[in-house]
Amino acid sequence: VGATVCNLILNYLLIPVMGNMGAALTSLFSYILLFLFHHFSVGKGASDYLYGFKFYIWGIVSVALCTALFYLLEGFWIVRWVIAFVVGVFLLRKIIVQKTLF
């Protein structure tokens, strides 16, 4: 409920000022808030919870960097698709070698 209320309030404030970018930033912030809520609530409720916050850092940082890179290269669609292809091949190779998603 907290992430939804946050999303609605931030959408109301940011969309008139920033347009689509405001909506995207609002969604990003709301999903981060939801993730943190779930992570800490599961961590407190389950004694055998295996994943610490450090487990998620690599994924969070890589998604943030890719998002920033794609935003900076907005006008260069070929470069963006090449980067997406290379990252996709790298991740697919990692999944095949490890034989697991995690």
Secondary structure, 3 states (H helix, E strand, C coil): CHHHHHHHHHHHHHHHHHCHHHHHHHHHHHHHHHHHHHHHHHHHHCCCCCCCCHHHHHHHHHHHHHHHHHHHCCCCHHHHHHHHHHHHHHHHHHHHHHCCCC
